[in-house]
Amino acid sequence: MATDWVTESSDSLLHFADLILSSVPVRHHRAALLDKVQDQMRQYARLEAEAEQAALALSEVKDEAVSSISEGSEVNIEELAERVKCLTDRYMQDKLAAMGDLNAHDKCLRLARMVDAATPAAAGADEELVVTGMQTATRDPWSKQEIRRPYRNRRCDHVYDHESLERLLGEKACSIKCPYMGCTNKRPLTWDDMMEDPVAKRAC
Ligand SMILES: [Zn+2]
């Protein structure tokens, strides 16, 4: 079945991520590799959802066809195929809406957790943990210094020091992305997305 193939492939992708985390040094192309793995995992999540919805639509249409045949009605195969397609699309929309986001798929989550868990250890034992997610980091991801003036990125809730942002963003647009491992925000950083964060300041 199609979903078995997706399950196997996404499992090997998890192993691949594990291999990257254990053998590619942080300063190499690790982040780019992990980004690709995460992208691929989202595609698998989508394929899996699609295969499930198609199977659902198929069995529904089959049941309808069987009852039409038993009532003696004509059955048009092309019409049936079209109906399976439409139903699959509709179920898929509902499914995606229910998932919110492909990142919420359990393997995408597992992958994100793996990446997050491996980050502090790989960054060096004496460096303070850089917490991802809604929590507050106490060190700036670039300078590794204590954050003095926290700015929060509205798109992913990660916190940086104003000084680093100033240095990196300057006044012109640039293509630097959020440096936190496992961050799903792929948009280049802009001042528009930053807000000064007094709560993070107190927590520092
Ligand atoms: Zn981020």
Boltz pocket constraint, residues with backbone or C-beta under 6 A from the ligand:
constraints:
  - pocket:
      binder: B
      contacts: [[A, 153], [A, 156], [A, 157], [A, 158], [A, 178], [A, 179], [A, 180], [A, 183], [A, 184], [A, 185]]
      max_distance: 6.0
